[in-house]
Amino acid sequence: MKTFQLPFALLAPDGTPTPRGRIHPLAAEGPRAASWHRAVLPGGEGHRIESVSVVHGPWEVRVHRVDAPPGTPVREGGWAVADDTGPPLGRTGPGRALARRADGLTSTIVGLHGWRDAGAAVAHAVGANAYGHHSATPYLTLPAHPGGTHVLVTLVVLSADPEVNGGLETNGDPYARGSGTRVRVAVSGEVEIRFPDGTRGRVPR
């Protein structure tokens, strides 16, 4: 991957991500912002992807309602980190990936809901980021969308706080502080969020 940016995308059979296109705002209130865009696969019509971001401190929970044909791979990236001194360290675990600079600044992505069997990886780049010669972006790939509208919930963290990031021996587990970020997705599609410090949030259908 030549680019350090890995926005949410559907993937064509050859692995090419759908272009982001125009972003349509839906709402913004307090720590929550919502928008939608249309992802267009080659030779097909557009598919609506609605995204809601809820931010609390270093934690960001993203809720995506994704319309796509069955079997379509889906990819989402976390924040890129960059460093002039050398390539950021990359680590992966089940449903999670991180990129960490030498000074401890860490970008982590974790699949909280809907990412079953997702692959986790870190994309490295050279000369692609204005903030440093070496850059890295953690990301997840869902191998096959089930079809229809599928709910994906992702945790994204950017922090240099070791209490938030955890140690390398646990792959930088973002659950290291408190009971971790938890979500519950109701049958109606409403998503309830509990952040590590006990703060709660809600994303209505």
C-alpha positions in Angstrom: 0.0 0.0 0.0 1.5 3.3 -1.1 -0.7 5.6 0.8 -0.7 6.0 4.6 -4.4 6.8 4.7 -6.8 3.8 4.9 -10.3 5.2 5.0 -13.4 3.0 5.4 -13.9 1.2 2.1 -15.4 -1.7 0.3 -12.8 -3.8 -1.7 -13.2 -4.8 -5.3 -12.2 -8.4 -6.3 -8.7 -7.2 -7.1 -8.3 -5.5 -3.7 -8.9 -1.9 -5.0 -10.7 0.2 -2.4 -13.8 2.2 -3.3 -13.1 5.9 -3.4 -14.6 7.9 -0.5 -16.5 10.4 -2.7 -18.7 13.1 -1.3 -19.4 13.0 2.5 -23.0 13.9 3.4 -23.4 15.2 7.0 -26.3 13.9 9.0 -25.9 15.3 12.5 -23.3 16.6 15.0 -24.0 17.0 18.7 -21.6 16.9 21.6 -19.1 14.1 21.1 -21.1 12.5 18.3 -21.0 13.2 14.6 -22.7 11.3 11.8 -22.5 11.2 8.0 -22.9 9.0 5.0 -21.3 8.4 1.7 -21.8 6.1 -1.3 -19.2 3.5 -2.1 -19.2 2.5 -5.8 -17.7 -0.9 -6.8 -16.5 -1.4 -10.4 -19.4 -2.2 -12.7 -22.0 -1.7 -10.0 -24.2 0.8 -8.4 -23.4 2.8 -5.2 -23.8 1.3 -1.8 -24.7 3.5 1.2 -22.3 3.5 4.2 -23.5 5.5 7.2 -20.9 6.3 9.9 -21.2 7.7 13.4 -18.2 8.6 15.5 -18.4 9.0 19.3 -15.2 10.4 20.9 -14.3 10.4 24.5 -10.7 11.3 25.5 -8.3 9.2 23.5 -11.1 6.7 22.6 -13.2 6.9 19.5 -16.0 4.4 18.7 -17.1 4.3 15.1 -20.4 2.7 14.2 -20.9 1.9 10.5 -24.1 0.6 8.9 -22.8 -0.8 5.7 -24.8 -1.8 2.6 -22.9 -4.1 0.3 -23.3 -7.3 -1.8 -22.6 -10.6 0.0 -19.0 -11.7 -0.1 -17.6 -8.1 -0.5 -14.5 -7.5 1.6 -14.6 -4.4 3.9 -11.6 -2.5 5.2 -11.2 0.1 7.9 -8.0 1.9 9.1 -7.0 3.6 12.3 -4.9 6.7 12.6 -1.5 6.8 10.9 1.6 7.5 13.1 4.8 8.8 11.6 8.4 9.0 12.7 11.7 10.3 11.2 13.9 8.1 13.4 12.7 4.8 12.0 9.6 2.7 11.1 6.9 2.5 13.8 6.5 -0.9 15.4 3.5 -2.9 14.2 1.7 -5.6 16.3 -1.5 -7.5 15.6 -3.8 -9.8 17.6 -7.2 -11.3 17.1 -9.4 -8.5 15.7 -6.9 -5.8 16.6 -3.7 -4.1 15.3 -1.4 -1.3 16.5 1.4 0.9 15.3 3.7 2.5 17.9 6.4 5.1 17.5 9.6 5.0 19.4 8.4 7.7 21.8 5.3 5.6 22.7 2.6 7.4 20.6 0.4 4.5 19.6 -2.5 4.1 17.1 -4.7 1.1 17.8 -7.8 -0.3 16.1 -10.0 -3.0 17.5 -13.1 -4.7 16.1 -15.9 -4.5 18.7 -18.9 -5.8 16.8 -19.5 -7.4 13.4 -15.8 -8.0 12.6 -15.9 -11.8 13.1 -13.0 -13.5 11.3 -11.5 -10.1 10.3 -7.9 -9.9 9.5 -5.6 -7.4 11.3 -2.5 -5.9 9.8 -0.3 -2.8 9.8 0.5 -0.9 6.5 3.9 0.7 6.4 4.9 3.5 4.1 8.0 5.6 3.3 7.8 9.2 2.2 4.0 9.3 2.3 3.3 11.3 5.5 4.1 14.9 6.1 4.8 14.3 9.8 7.6 11.8 9.3 9.6 9.8 6.7 8.3 6.5 8.1 4.7 5.9 8.7 2.3 3.1 9.7 -1.4 2.6 9.9 -3.2 -0.3 11.6 -6.2 -1.7 9.9 -8.9 -4.4 9.8 -10.3 -6.3 6.9 -13.6 -8.2 7.0 -13.2 -11.0 4.4 -16.9 -11.2 3.4 -19.8 -8.9 4.0 -22.9 -11.0 4.7 -25.1 -8.9 2.4 -27.8 -6.4 3.1 -27.0 -3.9 5.8 -24.4 -5.0 8.3 -23.4 -3.2 11.5 -19.7 -2.8 12.2 -18.5 -1.2 15.5 -14.8 -0.2 15.8 -12.6 1.2 18.5 -9.9 3.5 17.5 -7.3 4.9 20.0 -4.5 7.4 19.6 -2.5 8.0 22.7 1.0 8.0 24.3 -0.4 7.1 27.7 0.8 3.7 28.8 -2.3 3.2 31.0 -4.4 3.6 27.8 -2.2 1.6 25.4 -1.0 -1.3 27.6 2.3 -3.0 27.3 3.9 -4.6 24.2 3.6 -8.0 25.9 -0.2 -7.8 25.4 0.1 -6.3 21.9 -0.9 -2.9 23.3 -4.3 -4.1 24.4 -6.6 -1.0 24.7 -8.6 -2.9 27.3 -5.7 -2.5 29.7 -7.4 0.4 31.5 -10.5 -0.4 33.6 -12.9 -2.8 32.1 -12.3 -1.6 28.5 -14.5 -0.2 25.9 -17.7 -2.3 25.5 -20.6 -2.1 23.2 -24.0 -3.7 23.0 -26.0 -3.7 19.7 -29.7 -4.1 20.2 -32.0 -5.9 17.7 -33.3 -2.4 16.8 -29.8 -1.4 15.7 -29.2 1.0 18.6 -25.7 0.8 19.9 -24.8 1.4 23.6 -21.2 2.2 24.5 -19.3 2.0 27.7 -15.8 3.6 27.8 -13.0 2.4 30.1 -13.7 5.2 32.7 -17.3 4.3 32.9 -18.7 7.1 30.6 -21.6 5.9 28.5 -22.8 6.8 25.1 -25.5 5.8 22.8 -26.0 5.7 19.0 -29.7 5.5 18.0 -30.8 3.7 15.0 
